[in-house]
Amino acid sequence: MTETQTLVLDAPTGTTGPDARKVLRAVLRAPIQARTWKQLVYIFTVFAIGMLAVCYLFFGLGGGLYASILLIGIPILALVILGARIWAKVYRALARDLLDTPVQAPPPYVSQPGFFGFLKSAFTDRASWRAVLFLFAQAVLGVVGGYLVLVVVAVTVFTALSPIPWVLFNPTNIDDNGVEHHSLAQFGSLYIDTWPRVLLISAVGIIGCFALPWLLRAVCWVHGLLTIALLSATERDRQLVELRASRRAAVEDSAATLRRVERDLHDGTQARLVTIAMALGRAEERIALGGDAHDLIADAHANAKEALTELREVVRGIHPPALELGLEPALETLASRCAVPVELRVHLPRRPNPAIEAIAYFSVAELLTNVVKHANAASAWVSVVPTDARTIAVSVRDNGIGGVLPPAEGEHVAGSGLSGLAARAHAVDGTLTVQSPTGGPTVVTILLPMAGPR
């Protein structure tokens, strides 16, 4: 026996249990809730604009089909189909504001170049055709269904308030025998012409007023399902948006890497090579004059060593040589160079895709750099373990001060901290999550596919 059942059984005779009281309270409060009135406004609005949508379909599609005999109707049809996107935007706004049902919009329309490209794009735009189908459905659900619901609402409210017009306007009906009845309504030979009958009809109307909100919610629930089914972004649309975002992030990351390599070569290695060339030139002149150029040659030799070191750092920034041996040796090298003690745990049944290894390596490098610079941590932990047969989890944890803010949803900017890491992970169908309460610890977890993006 559950706790709720125990409370109900233990309640005194003649009282209702907590669940029954909640239901009764919900029924009594429903007519005055803002949700009910917003749903009523929604049904009235979709009824009104639904009639306009029917006219749009009739004159737009009908006129376009008729004019297509002269070929001029073909571009008209294309414009009418694309215009359904505007209607879809209106219905999504209504669902969001009045039904509290946010609906993700499909990708924007992109036209191919040229007149025939425009026609092809218009007639093959899936979102527009789904919007046209939605308008046809609204001709039934929004107009016919809305009309019936509004009639039921009007009749129910009028019935609840029927004593007022019965008294104020003194309505009369005359039966077949010529007898006049002070009656607002009649059912066959039964006239509502006495106070008990009028109050009884009014009570039925009042009860109906408490039932109306649930009718509205049922109808709006169907509207919400239809809006989500036909006007929201499909899984294919979402994958397309993610693919475009991933491609943009990959291009930005590649451009940022090229700019960094160019800057490092220009500001570091190139300057040292110029210094070496100048030192060797001065040494050559000194030797030609019979002087001692030992110090100049030594400086050139030292600068050559430093230039080689910088070149190795540049190459390591592009693709660490340690990754040739695998991710675990590369991370061991990375952990040994960290200024904060790092405990490393790597357990991989097989080597991931080389691109995944590179992303994991650079992500750990970036996160350990953040730990050293910002976390004020005494130690850190790095783990790379499989979550299933196709995914690995790369986690970096520190015992620092915490308070790290995760990148906002959709804020994937290449080369900029956590947003850059999220962009790299997202480019290969991965994810990045951050858990960092104030006071620590901070745990950043990156899920990456073993075999790369699908």
MITI-733692 format. One record per residue (C-alpha): residue in one letter; y, x, z. Coordinates in nm, 4 decimals, always signed. Each point is the difference from the previous one (the first is absolute). Example, Ala and Ser with C-alpha at 12.3 -4.5 7.8 and 13.67 -1.06 7.14 Angstrom:
<rs>
R, residu, north, east, up
R, A, -0.4500, +1.2300, +0.7800
R, S, +0.3440, +0.1370, -0.0660
</rs>
This chain:
<rs>
R, residu, north, east, up
R, M, +0.0000, +0.0000, +0.0000
R, T, +0.3339, +0.1452, -0.0996
R, E, +0.3023, +0.0245, +0.2264
R, T, +0.1792, -0.2704, -0.1976
R, Q, -0.2915, -0.2356, +0.0329
R, T, -0.0107, +0.0633, +0.3755
R, L, +0.3681, -0.0870, +0.0338
R, V, -0.0498, -0.3231, -0.1930
R, L, -0.2986, -0.1088, +0.2055
R, D, +0.1723, +0.0880, +0.3258
R, A, +0.3108, -0.2007, -0.0851
R, P, +0.0519, -0.3180, +0.2037
R, T, -0.1214, -0.3234, -0.1486
R, G, +0.2524, -0.1637, -0.2299
R, T, +0.1698, +0.3276, -0.0991
R, T, -0.0392, +0.2019, -0.3141
R, G, -0.1077, +0.3611, -0.0187
R, P, +0.2248, +0.2874, -0.1122
R, D, -0.1148, -0.0229, -0.3629
R, A, +0.0650, -0.3734, -0.0171
R, R, +0.3432, +0.0487, +0.1542
R, K, +0.0819, +0.2659, -0.2581
R, V, -0.1031, -0.2331, -0.2818
R, L, +0.2029, -0.2864, +0.1450
R, R, +0.3026, +0.2260, +0.0486
R, A, -0.0281, +0.1257, -0.3581
R, V, -0.0200, -0.3563, -0.1344
R, L, +0.3008, -0.1152, +0.2020
R, R, +0.2130, +0.2992, -0.0921
R, A, -0.0931, +0.0089, -0.3701
R, P, +0.2633, -0.2528, -0.1247
R, I, +0.2881, +0.1982, +0.1538
R, Q, -0.1158, +0.3479, -0.0930
R, A, +0.2040, +0.1955, -0.2527
R, R, -0.3185, +0.0738, -0.1900
R, T, -0.0518, -0.3702, -0.0734
R, W, +0.3514, -0.0490, -0.1300
R, K, -0.0192, +0.3154, -0.2125
R, Q, -0.3234, -0.1262, -0.1536
R, L, +0.1598, -0.3372, -0.0708
R, V, +0.2925, +0.1756, -0.1701
R, Y, -0.2499, +0.2097, -0.1971
R, I, -0.1901, -0.3043, -0.1278
R, F, +0.3236, -0.1755, -0.0973
R, T, +0.1277, +0.3156, -0.1719
R, V, -0.3159, +0.0659, -0.2001
R, F, -0.0040, -0.3687, -0.0954
R, A, +0.3552, +0.0267, -0.1348
R, I, -0.0363, +0.3322, -0.1804
R, G, -0.3501, -0.1010, -0.1103
R, M, +0.1519, -0.2724, -0.2140
R, L, +0.2300, +0.2610, -0.1542
R, A, -0.3015, +0.2256, -0.0560
R, V, -0.1809, -0.2832, -0.1803
R, C, +0.3012, -0.0393, -0.2290
R, Y, +0.0035, +0.3775, -0.0519
R, L, -0.3642, +0.0021, -0.1022
R, F, +0.0315, -0.3100, -0.2182
R, F, +0.3091, +0.1048, -0.1937
R, G, -0.0625, +0.3757, +0.0163
R, L, -0.3673, +0.0224, -0.0851
R, G, -0.0030, -0.3204, -0.2029
R, G, +0.3129, +0.0881, -0.1926
R, G, -0.1173, +0.3573, -0.0496
R, L, -0.3372, -0.1106, -0.1328
R, Y, +0.1655, -0.2490, -0.2326
R, A, +0.2536, +0.2568, -0.1242
R, S, -0.2706, +0.2634, -0.0445
R, I, -0.0815, -0.1720, -0.3284
R, L, +0.3211, +0.1616, -0.1238
R, L, -0.0828, +0.3275, +0.1829
R, I, +0.3227, -0.0220, +0.1998
R, G, -0.1972, -0.1674, +0.2756
R, I, -0.2089, +0.3126, +0.0664
R, P, +0.2815, +0.1970, +0.1704
R, I, +0.1022, -0.3231, +0.1741
R, L, -0.3507, -0.0324, +0.1415
R, A, +0.0148, +0.3635, +0.1128
R, L, +0.3271, -0.0642, +0.1835
R, V, -0.1362, -0.3180, +0.1589
R, I, -0.3093, +0.1832, +0.1239
R, L, +0.2104, +0.2822, +0.1435
R, G, +0.2375, -0.2553, +0.1513
R, A, -0.2864, -0.1205, +0.2177
R, R, +0.0489, +0.3223, +0.1967
R, I, +0.3397, -0.1327, +0.1143
R, W, -0.1625, -0.3219, +0.1189
R, A, -0.2631, +0.2079, +0.1795
R, K, +0.2731, +0.1940, +0.1775
R, V, +0.1559, -0.3275, +0.1202
R, Y, -0.3319, -0.1324, +0.1308
R, R, -0.0773, +0.3294, +0.1756
R, A, +0.3394, -0.0174, +0.1717
R, L, -0.0691, -0.3589, +0.1102
R, A, -0.3413, +0.0983, +0.1366
R, R, +0.1524, +0.2924, +0.1855
R, D, +0.2970, -0.1855, +0.1508
R, L, -0.1458, -0.3465, +0.0642
R, L, -0.3744, +0.0580, +0.0416
R, D, +0.0246, +0.3442, +0.1645
R, T, -0.2456, +0.1234, -0.2632
R, P, +0.1160, +0.3280, -0.1535
R, V, -0.1469, +0.0516, -0.3454
R, Q, -0.0026, +0.3432, -0.1611
R, A, +0.1563, -0.0138, -0.3437
R, P, -0.1935, +0.1333, -0.3006
R, P, +0.1299, +0.3086, -0.1828
R, P, +0.3148, -0.0587, -0.2065
R, Y, -0.0287, -0.0782, -0.3667
R, V, +0.0103, +0.3056, -0.2262
R, S, +0.0594, -0.0592, -0.3700
R, Q, -0.1293, +0.2208, -0.2752
R, P, +0.2614, +0.1275, -0.2458
R, G, +0.0871, -0.2025, -0.3037
R, F, -0.0065, -0.3707, -0.0790
R, F, -0.3738, -0.0184, -0.0506
R, G, -0.0508, +0.2115, +0.3095
R, F, +0.2019, -0.2569, +0.1948
R, L, -0.2133, -0.2844, -0.1355
R, K, -0.3228, +0.1817, +0.0820
R, S, +0.1193, +0.0830, +0.3508
R, A, +0.1112, -0.3580, +0.0633
R, F, -0.3182, -0.1651, -0.1220
R, T, -0.2224, +0.2430, +0.1904
R, D, +0.1948, -0.0036, +0.3292
R, R, -0.2519, -0.1264, +0.2537
R, A, +0.2561, -0.0749, +0.2703
R, S, +0.1968, -0.2265, -0.2360
R, W, -0.3083, -0.1964, -0.1046
R, R, -0.1014, -0.0435, +0.3637
R, A, +0.3509, -0.1305, +0.0707
R, V, -0.0319, -0.2473, -0.2896
R, L, -0.3309, -0.1195, +0.1437
R, F, +0.1687, -0.0358, +0.3380
R, L, +0.2700, -0.2218, -0.1532
R, F, -0.2672, -0.2228, -0.1508
R, A, -0.1664, -0.0255, +0.3418
R, Q, +0.3359, -0.0872, +0.1556
R, A, +0.0310, -0.2895, -0.2414
R, V, -0.2914, -0.1548, +0.1907
R, L, +0.0253, +0.1437, +0.3508
R, G, +0.3770, +0.0341, +0.0226
R, V, +0.1139, -0.3102, -0.1858
R, V, -0.2778, -0.2569, +0.0359
R, G, -0.1272, +0.1263, +0.3343
R, G, +0.3532, +0.0535, +0.1284
R, Y, +0.1016, -0.3512, -0.1024
R, L, -0.2964, -0.1534, +0.1842
R, V, +0.0701, +0.2068, +0.3131
R, L, +0.3694, -0.0902, -0.0021
R, V, -0.0879, -0.3702, -0.0423
R, V, -0.2389, +0.0214, +0.2962
R, V, +0.2701, +0.1705, +0.2068
R, A, +0.2628, -0.2598, -0.0929
R, V, -0.2307, -0.2952, +0.0671
R, T, -0.1182, +0.1433, +0.3318
R, V, +0.3521, +0.0704, +0.1256
R, F, +0.1227, -0.3413, -0.1168
R, T, -0.2919, -0.1670, +0.1772
R, A, +0.0781, +0.1835, +0.3227
R, L, +0.3626, -0.1137, -0.0203
R, S, -0.0765, -0.3507, -0.1287
R, P, +0.1310, -0.1864, +0.3089
R, I, +0.3528, +0.1241, -0.0805
R, P, +0.0330, -0.1520, -0.3509
R, W, -0.1976, -0.3063, +0.1214
R, V, +0.2751, -0.0684, +0.2546
R, L, +0.3051, +0.1182, -0.1940
R, F, -0.0641, -0.1464, -0.3447
R, N, -0.1983, -0.3133, +0.0917
R, P, -0.2465, +0.0180, -0.2962
R, T, -0.1703, -0.3265, -0.0934
R, N, -0.3081, -0.0949, -0.1985
R, I, -0.0999, -0.3501, -0.1137
R, D, -0.3681, -0.0871, -0.0071
R, D, -0.1769, -0.2330, -0.2438
R, N, +0.0813, -0.3018, +0.2168
R, G, +0.3742, +0.0723, -0.0119
R, V, +0.0120, +0.1185, +0.3594
R, E, +0.2489, +0.2777, +0.0638
R, H, -0.1165, +0.2991, +0.2051
R, H, +0.2211, +0.2616, +0.1628
R, S, -0.2287, +0.2734, -0.1315
R, L, +0.0467, +0.3554, -0.1250
R, A, -0.3481, +0.0197, -0.1512
R, Q, -0.3076, -0.2108, -0.0526
R, F, -0.3713, +0.0637, -0.0475
R, G, -0.1409, -0.2902, -0.1933
R, S, +0.0759, -0.3072, +0.2102
R, L, +0.0863, +0.2097, +0.3074
R, Y, +0.3752, +0.0405, +0.0511
R, I, +0.1554, +0.2630, +0.2260
R, D, +0.2448, -0.2457, +0.1505
R, T, -0.0348, +0.0344, +0.3761
R, W, +0.0933, +0.2769, +0.2412
R, P, -0.3614, +0.0821, +0.0949
R, R, -0.0972, +0.0356, -0.3651
R, V, +0.3114, +0.2021, -0.0832
R, L, -0.0552, +0.2344, +0.2945
R, L, -0.3675, +0.0368, -0.0897
R, I, +0.0903, +0.1004, -0.3568
R, S, +0.2633, +0.2374, +0.1381
R, A, -0.2592, +0.1583, +0.2316
R, V, -0.2277, +0.0585, -0.2981
R, G, +0.2913, +0.1666, -0.1779
R, I, +0.0776, +0.2186, +0.3027
R, I, -0.3627, +0.1114, +0.0186
R, G, +0.0209, +0.0760, -0.3707
R, C, +0.3101, +0.2148, +0.0617
R, F, -0.2083, +0.2221, +0.2303
R, A, -0.2680, +0.0241, -0.2698
R, L, +0.2415, +0.0809, -0.2835
R, P, +0.0498, +0.3684, +0.0952
R, W, -0.3707, +0.0631, -0.0465
R, L, +0.0085, -0.1627, -0.3425
R, L, +0.2943, +0.2228, -0.0903
R, R, -0.1817, +0.3086, +0.1237
R, A, -0.3125, -0.0842, -0.1972
R, V, +0.1994, -0.0496, -0.3201
R, C, +0.2061, +0.3145, +0.0576
R, W, -0.3179, +0.1939, +0.0712
R, V, -0.1247, -0.0940, -0.3468
R, H, +0.3386, +0.0986, -0.1443
R, G, -0.0238, +0.3361, +0.1743
R, L, -0.3488, +0.0648, -0.1328
R, L, +0.1095, -0.0878, -0.3524
R, T, +0.3078, +0.2226, +0.0246
R, I, -0.2028, +0.2957, +0.1236
R, A, -0.2716, -0.0558, -0.2592
R, L, +0.2294, -0.0204, -0.3040
R, L, +0.3330, +0.1625, +0.0897
R, S, -0.0975, +0.2994, +0.2097
R, A, -0.0922, +0.3448, -0.1206
R, T, -0.3684, +0.0270, -0.0829
R, E, -0.2217, +0.2861, +0.1077
R, R, +0.0370, +0.1387, -0.3510
R, D, +0.3795, -0.0186, +0.0324
R, R, -0.0083, +0.1779, +0.3351
R, Q, -0.2235, +0.2720, -0.1401
R, L, +0.2392, +0.0418, -0.2928
R, V, +0.2982, +0.0333, +0.2354
R, E, -0.1890, +0.2499, +0.2149
R, L, -0.1027, +0.1945, -0.3087
R, R, +0.3592, +0.0211, -0.1190
R, A, +0.1183, +0.1041, +0.3459
R, S, -0.2761, +0.2600, +0.0239
R, R, +0.0848, +0.1386, -0.3426
R, R, +0.3696, +0.0157, +0.0921
R, A, -0.0827, +0.1744, +0.3283
R, A, -0.2278, +0.2481, -0.1762
R, V, +0.2706, +0.0816, -0.2567
R, E, +0.2627, +0.0411, +0.2727
R, D, -0.2340, +0.2191, +0.2050
R, S, -0.0745, +0.2160, -0.3031
R, A, +0.3702, +0.0325, -0.0793
R, A, +0.0768, +0.0896, +0.3618
R, T, -0.2722, +0.2670, -0.0053
R, L, +0.1351, +0.1493, -0.3233
R, R, +0.3549, +0.0072, +0.1422
R, R, -0.1248, +0.1711, +0.3155
R, V, -0.1954, +0.2603, -0.1977
R, E, +0.3010, +0.0635, -0.2244
R, R, +0.2290, +0.0368, +0.3020
R, D, -0.2402, +0.2346, +0.1781
R, L, -0.0412, +0.2158, -0.3090
R, H, +0.3718, +0.0048, -0.0746
R, D, +0.1285, +0.0586, +0.3521
R, G, -0.2789, +0.2254, +0.1236
R, T, -0.2269, +0.1790, -0.2427
R, Q, +0.2526, +0.0302, -0.2824
R, A, +0.2622, +0.1493, +0.2327
R, R, -0.2477, +0.2571, +0.1275
R, L, -0.1075, +0.0928, -0.3530
R, V, +0.3665, +0.0528, -0.0928
R, T, +0.0398, +0.2190, +0.3076
R, I, -0.3091, +0.1996, -0.0987
R, A, +0.1313, +0.0457, -0.3548
R, M, +0.3393, +0.1185, +0.1290
R, A, -0.1607, +0.2394, +0.2494
R, L, -0.2245, +0.1485, -0.2689
R, G, +0.2977, +0.0355, -0.2347
R, R, +0.2002, +0.1864, +0.2646
R, A, -0.3057, +0.2174, +0.0750
R, E, -0.0323, +0.0827, -0.3701
R, E, +0.3659, +0.1024, -0.0151
R, R, -0.0298, +0.2103, +0.3150
R, I, -0.3102, +0.1776, -0.1284
R, A, +0.1762, +0.0703, -0.3306
R, L, +0.2798, +0.1691, +0.1967
R, G, -0.2560, +0.2050, +0.1912
R, G, +0.0367, -0.1906, +0.3266
R, D, -0.2597, -0.1383, +0.2431
R, A, -0.0862, -0.3680, -0.0707
R, H, -0.2738, -0.0300, +0.2603
R, D, +0.1873, -0.2570, +0.2145
R, L, +0.0808, -0.2213, -0.3002
R, I, -0.3597, +0.0026, -0.1176
R, A, -0.1171, -0.0838, +0.3540
R, D, +0.2420, -0.2967, +0.0128
R, A, -0.1242, -0.1201, -0.3371
R, H, -0.3587, +0.0296, +0.1197
R, A, +0.0752, -0.2005, +0.3171
R, N, +0.1798, -0.2674, -0.1995
R, A, -0.2927, -0.0185, -0.2403
R, K, -0.2366, -0.0672, +0.2920
R, E, +0.2304, -0.2700, +0.1349
R, A, +0.0240, -0.1556, -0.3460
R, L, -0.3775, -0.0125, -0.0219
R, T, -0.0134, -0.1653, +0.3427
R, E, +0.2530, -0.2615, -0.1092
R, L, -0.1917, -0.0629, -0.3210
R, R, -0.3148, -0.0598, +0.2050
R, E, +0.1930, -0.2523, +0.2128
R, V, +0.1216, -0.1763, -0.3123
R, V, -0.3523, -0.0139, -0.1396
R, R, -0.1304, -0.1216, +0.3350
R, G, +0.2555, -0.2820, -0.0131
R, I, -0.1366, -0.1085, -0.3372
R, H, -0.3700, +0.0362, +0.0736
R, P, -0.1154, +0.1930, +0.3086
R, P, -0.2600, +0.2625, -0.0944
R, A, -0.1904, -0.0884, +0.3172
R, L, -0.0863, -0.3376, -0.1549
R, E, -0.2262, +0.1787, -0.2446
R, L, -0.2408, +0.0415, +0.2921
R, G, +0.0352, -0.3621, +0.1115
R, L, +0.2192, -0.2159, +0.2196
R, E, -0.1397, +0.1229, +0.3316
R, P, +0.0748, +0.3735, -0.0565
R, A, +0.3461, -0.0909, -0.1318
R, L, +0.0777, -0.2069, +0.3090
R, E, -0.1343, +0.2748, +0.2250
R, T, +0.2472, +0.2417, -0.1577
R, L, +0.2777, -0.2552, +0.0365
R, A, -0.0829, -0.0671, +0.3662
R, S, -0.0128, +0.3687, +0.0846
R, R, +0.3563, +0.0462, -0.1304
R, C, +0.1432, -0.2954, +0.1934
R, A, +0.2348, +0.0840, +0.2889
R, V, -0.1655, -0.2759, +0.2080
R, P, -0.3672, +0.0367, +0.1019
R, V, -0.2062, -0.2211, -0.2322
R, E, -0.3519, -0.1271, +0.0591
R, L, -0.1684, -0.0629, -0.3341
R, R, -0.2927, -0.2285, -0.0736
R, V, -0.1249, -0.0361, -0.3566
R, H, -0.3197, -0.1809, -0.0856
R, L, -0.0487, -0.0725, -0.3684
R, P, -0.3457, -0.0751, -0.1435
R, R, +0.1270, +0.1075, -0.3439
R, R, +0.3153, +0.1426, -0.1518
R, P, +0.2651, -0.2502, -0.1001
R, N, +0.1747, -0.0034, -0.3336
R, P, +0.2227, +0.3127, -0.0423
R, A, +0.3114, -0.2198, -0.0208
R, I, -0.0988, -0.1707, +0.3265
R, E, -0.0563, +0.3387, +0.1646
R, A, +0.3479, +0.1117, -0.1060
R, I, +0.1616, -0.3212, +0.1328
R, A, -0.1874, +0.0331, +0.3295
R, Y, +0.1002, +0.3658, +0.0327
R, F, +0.3697, -0.0510, -0.0716
R, S, +0.0099, -0.3104, +0.2225
R, V, -0.1430, +0.1925, +0.2951
R, A, +0.2432, +0.2860, -0.0715
R, E, +0.2963, -0.2393, -0.0002
R, L, -0.1151, -0.1780, +0.3158
R, L, -0.0594, +0.3260, +0.1902
R, T, +0.3471, +0.1152, -0.1056
R, N, +0.1408, -0.3227, +0.1440
R, V, -0.1931, +0.0578, +0.3222
R, V, +0.1493, +0.3491, +0.0374
R, K, +0.3558, -0.1072, -0.0880
R, H, +0.0365, -0.3431, +0.1587
R, A, -0.2863, -0.1013, +0.2290
R, N, +0.0591, +0.2430, +0.2893
R, A, -0.3780, +0.0098, +0.0311
R, A, -0.2201, +0.2489, +0.1811
R, S, -0.3046, -0.0504, -0.2218
R, A, -0.1223, -0.1899, -0.3039
R, W, -0.3295, -0.1283, -0.1348
R, V, -0.1025, -0.0306, -0.3642
R, S, -0.3083, -0.1901, -0.1128
R, V, -0.1395, -0.0714, -0.3436
R, V, -0.2977, -0.2352, +0.0147
R, P, -0.1510, -0.2620, -0.2319
R, T, +0.0587, -0.3659, +0.0817
R, D, -0.2610, -0.1132, -0.2508
R, A, -0.1786, +0.1364, -0.3038
R, R, +0.3163, -0.0074, -0.2132
R, T, +0.2908, +0.0623, +0.2394
R, I, +0.1127, +0.2784, +0.2310
R, A, +0.2468, -0.0245, +0.2881
R, V, +0.2410, +0.2900, +0.0503
R, S, +0.1532, -0.0260, +0.3491
R, V, +0.2588, +0.2190, +0.1714
R, R, +0.0635, -0.0639, +0.3695
R, D, +0.2415, +0.1694, +0.2385
R, N, +0.0944, -0.0416, +0.3664
R, G, +0.3718, +0.0067, -0.0671
R, I, +0.2814, -0.2384, +0.0819
R, G, -0.0993, -0.2679, -0.2556
R, G, +0.2434, -0.2562, -0.1354
R, V, -0.0743, +0.0786, -0.3650
R, L, +0.0950, -0.2865, -0.2290
R, P, -0.2463, -0.0813, -0.2789
R, P, +0.1322, -0.0241, -0.3552
R, A, +0.1159, -0.3489, -0.0873
R, E, -0.2286, -0.2053, -0.2210
R, G, +0.0625, +0.0917, -0.3610
R, E, +0.2181, +0.2980, +0.1011
R, H, -0.2025, +0.2683, -0.1729
R, V, +0.2380, +0.2783, -0.1008
R, A, -0.1562, +0.3169, -0.1259
R, G, +0.0723, +0.3163, +0.1948
R, S, +0.1747, -0.1593, +0.3012
R, G, -0.2040, +0.0258, +0.3194
R, L, -0.2343, -0.2824, +0.0878
R, S, +0.1233, -0.2015, -0.2972
R, G, -0.1017, +0.2863, -0.2282
R, L, -0.3432, +0.0183, +0.1635
R, A, -0.0384, -0.3757, -0.0367
R, A, +0.0951, +0.0304, -0.3674
R, R, -0.2604, +0.2704, -0.0576
R, A, -0.2684, -0.2047, +0.1725
R, H, +0.1023, -0.3179, -0.1804
R, A, -0.0192, +0.1783, -0.3351
R, V, -0.3773, +0.0378, +0.0459
R, D, -0.0597, -0.3461, +0.1555
R, G, +0.0276, +0.1379, +0.3522
R, T, +0.1929, -0.1155, +0.3065
R, L, +0.2025, +0.1570, +0.2802
R, T, +0.0320, -0.1463, +0.3492
R, V, +0.2033, +0.1251, +0.2950
R, Q, -0.0608, -0.0690, +0.3693
R, S, +0.2736, +0.1571, +0.2103
R, P, +0.1076, -0.1774, +0.3188
R, T, +0.2934, +0.1450, +0.1894
R, G, -0.1306, +0.2802, +0.2162
R, G, -0.2888, +0.0723, -0.2359
R, P, -0.2548, +0.0679, -0.1164
R, T, +0.0672, -0.0160, -0.3719
R, V, -0.2901, -0.0634, -0.2350
R, V, +0.0476, +0.0012, -0.3766
R, T, -0.3045, -0.1103, -0.1997
R, I, -0.0341, +0.0256, -0.3759
R, L, -0.2887, -0.1740, -0.1741
R, L, -0.0932, +0.1580, -0.3326
R, P, -0.2743, -0.0807, -0.2523
R, M, -0.2597, +0.2759, -0.0318
R, A, -0.0183, -0.0240, -0.3793
R, G, +0.3692, -0.0579, -0.0705
R, P, +0.1760, -0.3144, -0.1243
R, R, -0.1955, -0.2707, -0.1794
</rs>
